[in-house]
């Protein structure tokens, strides 16, 4: 967040102009977290629990 404010201050971007970028970043971060959970974490946990607990 601090980097975003620093960039906005250096480039003279107002908060009104930066809202679309902020919303896009938020959506992208949530989507990446969900994809990581769905396709990496859950399968790995299933595999490890099957291997180690049974």
C-alpha positions in Angstrom: 0.0 0.0 0.0 2.9 2.3 0.8 4.4 1.7 -2.6 1.1 2.6 -4.3 1.0 5.9 -2.4 4.6 6.6 -3.2 4.0 5.9 -6.9 0.9 8.1 -6.8 2.8 11.0 -5.2 5.8 10.8 -7.6 3.6 10.6 -10.7 1.0 13.1 -9.6 -1.8 10.6 -9.8 -4.9 11.5 -7.8 -6.8 9.0 -5.7 -9.8 9.3 -8.1 -7.6 8.2 -11.0 -6.1 5.3 -9.0 -9.3 3.6 -7.8 -9.6 1.3 -10.9 -6.1 0.1 -10.3 -6.8 -0.5 -6.6 -9.9 -2.4 -7.3 -8.1 -4.4 -10.0 -5.3 -5.3 -7.7 -7.7 -6.4 -5.0 -9.6 -8.7 -7.4 -6.3 -10.1 -8.7 -4.9 -10.8 -5.3 -8.1 -12.6 -4.2 -8.2 -14.6 -7.4 -4.6 -15.6 -7.1 -5.1 -16.7 -3.5 -8.1 -18.8 -4.4 -6.3 -20.4 -7.3 -3.4 -21.2 -5.1 -5.6 -22.8 -2.5 -7.7 -24.7 -5.0 -4.9 -26.1 -7.3 -1.9 -26.3 -5.0 -2.7 -26.3 -1.3 -5.7 -28.6 -1.2 -4.3 -31.4 -3.5 -1.0 -31.3 -1.6 -2.7 -31.6 1.7 -4.8 -34.5 0.4 -1.7 -36.3 -0.9 0.3 -35.7 2.3 -2.5 -36.7 4.6 -3.1 -39.9 2.7 0.5 -40.7 2.7 1.3 -39.8 6.3 -1.9 -40.5 8.2 -2.9 -43.8 6.7 
